[in-house]
Amino acid sequence: MTTTTFQTRTARISLVALVAFTLCFVLVVYTLTHEAGHAIVGMLFGQTLTALKVNFLTLSAHVGLVGELTQAQHALQSIGGVALPLVIWLIFICCVPRRSTLVVELLKCIATVAVLSTLLAWMVLPVLYRLGQAPSDDVSNFLGYSGMVPWLLSLLALVIYIVGWPWFLSRIQGVRSEIALFSTADRDVVHAGLRLPLALMTGILIACSGLIVVLSNALNPLAPPQGFQPIDQLDLASRARMDETLWQFALAQPAAIGIYAVVQRINTTYFDLRLTGSDSFDAVILHGEDYTADQDRVTWSRELPPGKYRLVVTARQTSGTISIYGKDQ
């Protein structure tokens, strides 16, 4: 094997490795920024982040959030997952030069394909939603909460998609130039300016992995939403409860009241948690018969008229605990 042949083969192997690494980098970062978009919107509107779950094998992630949102806030949260990666992509494309090293050009192209391709779902799924066949996902949630006409959402996504590609093409030196660069067998071209971008991408992946580990261990999936204060905690194993008052309050004027209940390690034939009040007011917070749960929680809120109220529990003696939190808005 001649030296030239060896260098050509080495360059091609390096190129394949770069493509694979860049692809993995884009998929991981997109997945995390997608969930971060949902989380950021929720926390801006007062929700509490309670869980972060990431599966690196399937490149899937999920954030847990608790707290009440309005219809409009829910709609913004639904669209936040696709909006944040799109904004980050736009900033990245604007900041890098039209012509850079091979690895940066790879990142530009793969990121563009990944981000703009997600808009296809926002074009197609509204049609299925109109036909009643759309899956439950961000698109369906946005349409349900916002009340937007499905075809209008498809049109907006199509416009962004159509505008996105010419913008990307204006930020490179032509498709043929990119293809020629990616087809190179020149070892010097493949390795040129490689160290810094690879170091930054690797650092970002390590930082993201560390953040995931820290948050996964630090977050409490049963934490109360922001603004809720502890009211009572009961050990259900100590005795049976019959219409026992956990919280009582009086309202001189209409007010929004919130209740958050957490049940852990319960196994009972009967459990009932309800709010009673003046003028025969009665609202079930949590009710179960032959009720078994390792962990369960419920958030309840309502605008209540003036009057006196009691939060009461009825439960057979059983294993487990119940923690009650309240919020007077």
C-alpha positions as CSV (number, residue, x, y, z in Angstrom):
1,M,0.0,0.0,0.0
2,T,1.4,3.4,-1.0
3,T,1.6,6.3,1.3
4,T,-1.0,8.2,-0.8
5,T,-3.5,5.3,-0.6
6,F,-3.0,5.0,3.1
7,Q,-3.6,8.7,3.7
8,T,-6.7,8.6,1.5
9,R,-8.1,5.7,3.4
10,T,-7.3,7.4,6.7
11,A,-9.0,10.6,5.6
12,R,-12.1,8.7,4.6
13,I,-12.2,6.8,7.9
14,S,-11.8,10.1,9.8
15,L,-14.6,11.7,7.7
16,V,-17.0,8.9,8.5
17,A,-16.1,9.1,12.2
18,L,-16.7,12.9,12.1
19,V,-20.1,12.5,10.5
20,A,-21.1,9.9,13.1
21,F,-19.9,12.0,16.0
22,T,-21.5,15.2,14.7
23,L,-24.8,13.4,14.1
24,C,-24.9,12.0,17.6
25,F,-24.0,15.5,19.0
26,V,-26.8,17.1,17.1
27,L,-29.4,14.5,18.1
28,V,-28.4,14.6,21.8
29,V,-28.4,18.4,22.0
30,Y,-31.6,18.7,20.1
31,T,-33.3,16.3,22.4
32,L,-32.2,18.1,25.5
33,T,-33.0,21.6,24.1
34,H,-36.4,20.4,23.1
35,E,-37.3,19.4,26.7
36,A,-35.5,22.5,28.0
37,G,-37.9,24.6,25.9
38,H,-40.9,23.0,27.6
39,A,-39.3,23.4,31.1
40,I,-38.2,27.0,30.6
41,V,-41.7,28.1,29.6
42,G,-43.3,26.2,32.5
43,M,-40.9,27.7,35.1
44,L,-41.4,31.2,33.7
45,F,-45.1,30.8,34.4
46,G,-44.5,29.4,37.9
47,Q,-44.3,25.7,37.5
48,T,-41.8,23.6,39.4
49,L,-39.4,21.2,37.7
50,T,-39.7,17.9,39.5
51,A,-38.0,15.4,37.2
52,L,-35.7,14.9,34.3
53,K,-35.5,11.6,32.6
54,V,-33.1,10.9,29.6
55,N,-32.6,7.7,27.7
56,F,-29.4,7.9,25.7
57,L,-30.2,4.6,23.9
58,T,-33.4,5.9,22.3
59,L,-32.4,9.6,22.5
60,S,-35.6,10.4,24.3
61,A,-36.1,12.7,27.2
62,H,-38.9,13.9,29.5
63,V,-39.3,16.6,32.1
64,G,-41.7,16.6,35.0
65,L,-43.4,19.8,35.9
66,V,-46.1,20.6,38.4
67,G,-48.1,23.8,38.7
68,E,-51.3,25.3,37.2
69,L,-51.1,27.0,33.9
70,T,-53.7,28.9,31.8
71,Q,-54.8,27.6,28.4
72,A,-52.5,30.2,26.7
73,Q,-49.6,29.3,28.9
74,H,-50.1,25.6,28.1
75,A,-50.1,26.5,24.4
76,L,-46.8,28.4,24.7
77,Q,-45.3,25.5,26.7
78,S,-46.4,23.0,23.9
79,I,-44.6,25.1,21.2
80,G,-41.6,25.8,23.4
81,G,-40.1,22.4,22.6
82,V,-39.8,23.1,18.9
83,A,-39.1,26.9,19.3
84,L,-36.0,26.7,21.5
85,P,-33.9,24.5,19.1
86,L,-35.0,26.6,16.2
87,V,-33.8,29.8,17.9
88,I,-30.5,28.2,18.9
89,W,-30.0,27.0,15.3
90,L,-30.7,30.4,13.9
91,I,-28.2,32.0,16.3
92,F,-25.6,29.4,15.4
93,I,-26.1,29.8,11.7
94,C,-25.8,33.6,12.0
95,C,-22.6,33.5,14.1
96,V,-20.5,31.0,12.1
97,P,-18.8,32.2,8.8
98,R,-20.2,31.2,5.4
99,R,-17.2,29.0,4.9
100,S,-15.4,27.2,7.7
101,T,-13.6,24.0,8.5
102,L,-15.1,20.6,7.5
103,V,-16.4,19.7,11.0
104,V,-18.1,23.1,11.3
105,E,-19.7,22.7,7.9
106,L,-20.8,19.3,8.9
107,L,-22.4,20.7,12.0
108,K,-24.2,23.4,10.0
109,C,-25.6,20.9,7.5
110,I,-26.7,18.2,10.0
111,A,-28.1,20.7,12.5
112,T,-30.1,22.4,9.7
113,V,-31.6,19.1,8.5
114,A,-32.4,18.0,12.0
115,V,-34.1,21.3,13.1
116,L,-36.0,22.1,10.0
117,S,-37.2,18.5,9.6
118,T,-39.0,18.7,12.9
119,L,-41.3,21.3,11.3
120,L,-42.7,18.6,9.0
121,A,-44.7,17.3,12.0
122,W,-46.2,20.7,12.5
123,M,-47.3,20.7,8.8
124,V,-48.7,17.2,8.7
125,L,-50.2,16.5,12.2
126,P,-52.6,19.5,12.1
127,V,-54.3,17.8,9.1
128,L,-54.5,14.5,11.1
129,Y,-55.8,16.5,14.1
130,R,-58.6,18.0,12.0
131,L,-59.5,14.4,10.9
132,G,-59.4,13.2,14.5
133,Q,-56.5,10.9,13.9
134,A,-53.5,12.8,15.4
135,P,-51.4,11.3,18.2
136,S,-51.2,13.0,21.5
137,D,-48.1,15.2,21.2
138,D,-46.9,18.8,21.2
139,V,-48.8,19.6,18.0
140,S,-52.1,18.2,19.3
141,N,-51.6,19.9,22.7
142,F,-50.9,23.2,21.1
143,L,-54.0,23.1,18.9
144,G,-56.2,21.9,21.8
145,Y,-55.0,24.7,24.2
146,S,-54.7,27.5,21.7
147,G,-57.8,26.8,19.6
148,M,-55.9,27.7,16.5
149,V,-57.3,26.6,13.2
150,P,-55.2,23.5,12.2
151,W,-54.6,24.6,8.6
152,L,-53.3,27.9,9.8
153,L,-50.7,26.1,12.0
154,S,-49.7,24.0,9.0
155,L,-49.3,27.1,6.9
156,L,-47.1,28.9,9.5
157,A,-44.9,25.8,9.8
158,L,-44.6,25.6,6.0
159,V,-43.6,29.3,5.8
160,I,-40.9,28.9,8.4
161,Y,-39.7,25.7,6.6
162,I,-39.6,27.4,3.2
163,V,-37.8,30.5,4.6
164,G,-35.4,28.4,6.6
165,W,-33.8,26.6,3.7
166,P,-32.9,29.7,1.6
167,W,-31.5,31.3,4.8
168,F,-29.3,28.3,5.3
169,L,-28.2,28.3,1.7
170,S,-27.2,32.0,2.1
171,R,-24.9,31.0,4.9
172,I,-22.9,28.5,2.9
173,Q,-20.8,28.9,-0.2
174,G,-23.1,26.8,-2.4
175,V,-24.3,23.2,-2.3
176,R,-21.7,22.0,-4.8
177,S,-19.0,23.5,-2.6
178,E,-20.3,21.7,0.4
179,I,-20.5,18.4,-1.5
180,A,-17.0,18.8,-2.7
181,L,-15.8,19.5,0.8
182,F,-17.6,16.4,2.3
183,S,-16.2,14.2,-0.5
184,T,-12.6,15.1,0.1
185,A,-10.0,12.5,0.5
186,D,-7.4,15.0,1.6
187,R,-6.2,14.2,5.1
188,D,-5.1,17.8,5.7
189,V,-8.6,19.2,4.8
190,V,-10.3,16.7,7.1
191,H,-8.1,17.5,10.0
192,A,-7.9,21.2,9.5
193,G,-9.2,23.2,12.4
194,L,-10.5,20.1,14.0
195,R,-9.2,20.4,17.6
196,L,-11.2,23.4,18.8
197,P,-14.7,22.4,17.5
198,L,-14.2,18.8,18.7
199,A,-13.2,20.0,22.1
200,L,-16.2,22.3,22.3
201,M,-18.6,19.7,21.2
202,T,-17.2,17.1,23.6
203,G,-17.3,19.6,26.4
204,I,-20.9,20.4,25.7
205,L,-21.8,16.7,25.7
206,I,-19.9,16.2,29.0
207,A,-21.6,19.2,30.6
208,C,-25.0,18.1,29.5
209,S,-24.4,14.6,30.8
210,G,-23.2,16.0,34.2
211,L,-26.2,18.3,34.4
212,I,-28.6,15.4,33.7
213,V,-27.0,13.3,36.5
214,V,-27.1,16.1,39.0
215,L,-30.7,17.1,38.2
216,S,-31.9,13.4,38.1
217,N,-30.5,12.9,41.7
218,A,-31.5,16.4,43.0
219,L,-35.0,16.8,41.7
220,N,-38.0,15.5,43.7
221,P,-40.8,14.2,41.5
222,L,-43.3,14.7,44.3
223,A,-42.2,18.3,45.2
224,P,-45.2,20.7,45.5
225,P,-45.7,23.4,42.9
226,Q,-44.3,26.9,43.6
227,G,-46.2,28.8,46.2
228,F,-47.7,25.8,48.0
229,Q,-47.1,25.6,51.8
230,P,-47.1,22.4,54.0
231,I,-50.4,22.0,55.9
232,D,-50.2,18.5,57.4
233,Q,-48.7,15.0,57.0
234,L,-50.5,11.9,58.2
235,D,-49.2,8.4,58.9
236,L,-52.2,6.4,57.8
237,A,-50.8,3.3,59.6
238,S,-51.4,4.8,63.0
239,R,-55.3,4.6,62.9
240,A,-58.4,4.9,60.8
241,R,-59.6,8.4,59.8
242,M,-63.2,9.4,59.7
243,D,-64.1,12.8,58.4
244,E,-60.9,14.2,60.0
245,T,-60.1,17.9,59.4
246,L,-56.7,18.5,58.0
247,W,-57.2,22.2,57.1
248,Q,-59.9,24.8,57.7
249,F,-60.1,28.3,56.6
250,A,-62.6,31.2,56.0
251,L,-62.8,33.5,53.1
252,A,-64.2,37.0,53.4
253,Q,-64.2,37.5,49.6
254,P,-63.8,35.2,46.6
255,A,-60.3,33.7,46.3
256,A,-58.4,31.1,44.3
257,I,-57.4,28.2,46.6
258,G,-55.0,25.4,45.6
259,I,-54.5,22.0,47.2
260,Y,-51.7,19.6,46.4
261,A,-51.8,16.1,48.0
262,V,-49.1,13.4,47.8
263,V,-49.8,9.8,48.8
264,Q,-47.0,7.3,49.2
265,R,-47.0,3.5,49.7
266,I,-50.8,3.2,50.2
267,N,-52.8,0.0,50.1
268,T,-56.4,0.5,51.4
269,T,-59.9,-0.5,50.6
270,Y,-61.2,3.0,51.0
271,F,-59.6,6.5,50.8
272,D,-61.4,9.9,50.4
273,L,-60.0,13.4,50.5
274,R,-62.5,16.2,49.9
275,L,-63.1,19.9,50.6
276,T,-66.4,20.8,52.1
277,G,-67.8,24.3,52.8
278,S,-70.7,26.7,53.2
279,D,-73.9,26.3,51.1
280,S,-73.4,22.5,50.8
281,F,-70.1,23.0,48.9
282,D,-68.4,19.6,48.3
283,A,-65.4,18.9,46.0
284,V,-63.6,15.6,45.8
285,I,-59.8,16.0,45.8
286,L,-58.8,12.4,45.7
287,H,-60.9,9.2,46.1
288,G,-60.1,5.6,45.8
289,E,-61.6,2.1,46.6
290,D,-59.2,-0.8,46.7
291,Y,-56.7,1.9,46.2
292,T,-53.0,0.8,45.9
293,A,-50.2,3.2,44.9
294,D,-46.5,3.4,45.6
295,Q,-46.7,7.1,44.7
296,D,-49.6,9.3,43.7
297,R,-50.3,13.0,43.7
298,V,-53.1,15.4,42.7
299,T,-53.3,19.1,42.2
300,W,-56.6,20.9,42.7
301,S,-57.5,24.6,42.4
302,R,-60.6,26.6,42.1
303,E,-62.0,30.1,42.7
304,L,-64.1,29.8,45.8
305,P,-66.9,32.1,47.0
306,P,-66.8,33.6,50.6
307,G,-67.5,31.1,53.4
308,K,-66.0,28.6,55.7
309,Y,-64.2,25.5,54.4
310,R,-62.7,22.2,55.7
311,L,-60.4,19.8,54.0
312,V,-61.3,16.4,55.4
313,V,-60.0,12.8,55.0
314,T,-61.7,9.5,55.5
315,A,-59.5,6.4,55.3
316,R,-59.2,2.9,56.6
317,Q,-56.2,2.1,58.6
318,T,-53.5,1.3,56.1
319,S,-49.8,1.6,55.3
320,G,-48.6,4.8,53.8
321,T,-48.5,8.5,54.3
322,I,-50.3,11.5,52.9
323,S,-48.8,15.0,52.7
324,I,-51.0,18.1,52.2
325,Y,-50.0,21.4,50.8
326,G,-52.1,24.5,50.3
327,K,-52.0,27.8,48.4
328,D,-54.1,30.8,49.0
329,Q,-53.8,33.0,45.9
